[in-house]
Amino acid sequence: MKRIAVHIIIFFLSIPAVFGQSPLSLETCREAARNEGKLEELYTLIALDQEANARLEQHPFLLSISAYGTASYQTDAPNPASVTDFPFVLHASPKFQYHAGFLMAQPIYSGGQRRVRSELNDVEHEIQRTNLDSRGVELDSAVEELFLGILLARKRDEILTRQLNAVRIKQEDARRAHEAGAVYRDAVLSLEAQLSKLEAELAGNGAQTAAAIAMLAELTGLPIDAETELELPVGEDTGAFVPDPGLARLDLQGRQIELNKRLLRAQARPSLQAIATIGYGRWPLNFFERRPDVYGIVGLTLHIPITDWRAVNQGTARLDAAARQLDLERENAERQKRLALLKYDGEIARYNTLLDANERTVARYEELCNELDALSTQGASSLSDYLTALEQLSAARLDGELYAILKLQQQLLRKRYISKP
């Protein structure tokens, strides 16, 4: 009995999850599209690559080991025995010589190049992240366009269905009146033509809605169909602020230019490294022994650039020109941003005005339709006047839904894609 009771409780607790599914929100669709686009995985890969490069640049021991091998033949080899009278044997330098071994080098000082390269590594990966941010913005824009388009199409379907039902009622009344000989057949034919027109509009709207739903399902990877309820965002709750990726990228590129200048100067400074060689072969200066043997060399190498400063000056001049070009691009981007904000504010204010006026227009058309419906039933008004008013009422209602959707779209563009002014 206890087991049966437990199953009954679980069944009733599961009813809301099955039959009371919450509407699908715009933010959920955005996140699903980003997951479907593997953006988080790409962000992770960028972070892993950045960490790997950072470990390489910051590691104190950058010992490099390389193998080498040489073979040579010289036609004229020196013979030290020909110029000396030493009592011991001196062998002439062999014409055929060969060497093989390992060369090791450990940088000690590189003029600050490692530190600059480490900072460049961070900046380059940040630029990659801003490129992904731009892709995320594009995905959000595509999702919002489809999401709001589906909502508008469904509102249009509701309005057209309401108009269709009103015309059907009127058509049925006209048919009965015609059968009773109260009206001519042209009234019935006019209503039937209006029904056909509305049914065609509903069919086209349904096909368009189905295509948008299929595209949104493909973009998000969610099981969205005609029965899925979409939640209309309310008021100003249109998501978090997102910094403009374009402006962020310009900032990073400016930082990248400054670091490249520092790297040029660092490359022209003296550098010091320790070297070691372990080899095997015929050492050309060993005149006492002809047999190949193992030898080794250790030491320090100091590299002092002399003419590299010419390349530094030329490279710095080019980077200065690139920085100036970047400043001009930033000024233009900031001006475009200010213009966009003014545009969005103006559009939002315009749609607020249109929505206020639309409420009054819909109320007047509803009153007119009710009046003409009663008059046409009494024969005091023509049926065409009522149909015209009914079409105007549906158009006004659809305009109201359109204004609300477009206002929301402008709010999304201003708040989500343009960083806070």
Phi, psi and omega in degrees: 000320179297321180296320179296318180297320179297318180295322179295318179297316180298321180298313181290329177290334181276349182298313179299326180292330183269312188261348182243042182296134182286155179296154180277125184268162179294320180296323177297319178295321178299310182297320180295320179295321178293320177294320179294327177280003177060032181294318180298321178295321178293321175300319180296318180296321177297317179296319179296318179295322178296318179295320180295316179294323180295318178298322181292317182286326186269353181292130184289335182250103179250050182295127176249134181237130179222148177265150178219159176204133180226150174217134183213160177223127179243135183286332182236110182250137181292146178236101183294339181292339183284347182241005180230161175243033180296144180287343182263165188279131173243128180267144176291153177295131182293143177288323178263123182231147177212150179215148175208148179170202182234141178243128180240138180222133179235108178298137177251314179217129183240019179076016180090011183294323184296317180296318180293319179296326177297317178292321176298322177301316180295317182295317181298321179286329174294323176297320176299323178293321178294328175295322175291325176300319178297321176296322177296321177297319178297319178296316178300318181297317180295318179297315182295321179298316179291316183300309181291327177296321178294316178301316180294319180296322178291323175296320178297320178298318179298316183293316180294323178295320177297317178295320179297318179297320178296319179292324179296318178298317180293323180293322178294320177296319181293324179296317179295320180295323178293319178295331177275358179080017183274332180227161177280166184290338182298330178294319179294316181296322178298318179290323178295321177296320178296321177297316180297320179296315180294320178297321178294318178297320178295320179295316178295319178295322178295320178295319178295319179295318180298320179295317179295321178296317179297320179293319179294321178296320179291321182289324184262339185076012180266151179282073182264131176220190184296338182271351182288129179270133179254138182266123178284123176302140186253135172060223185268004183281080186244025176100172183282158175291140177236121178302144181296116182300328180296315178293320178297322179294321178297320177300315181292323179293325175296317177297322179297320178297315179298320179292324177294326174298314179298322180294321177300315180294323180293324180292339180268002178271161177298150178227152183226136176213152176267140181232155176209139181229132172239117185228174178215129179162191177270111181285124188294337182267002179269097183270358183263350185212132180266345184284141176293152184209169177274137179221163180215153180222135173229150180176187179239144177240120177253121180250119181242105178293142179243310183263001183292341182293336174296317177295325178296315180296317179294317179295322179295321178297318178295319179292326176297320177295320178294323178294320178295318177298322179293322177298319179294320178296322179295315178302317179294319180295319179292324177294318178297324179294316179298319178297321180295319179297318177297321179295312181297319178298319178294320180293319179297317178296322180295316181291329174298317178296317180296322180294320177297316179292325182294324178301318179291322180295315180297318179299319179293318180292324176298317178296319179294318180296318178298319181293313181292328176298314179294319182292321180292328176294325179276354182082010182270353179217150181286153180292328181296326177296319179294317180295321178297316179295323180294319177296319179294324177295315179297319179296320179294319177297318179294323176300319179299316178295321180295316179299319180295317180294316181293324176297317179297321179297319177295322177297320178296315180297320183287315188273324186267324186258346177247121183297158185302131183290000000 
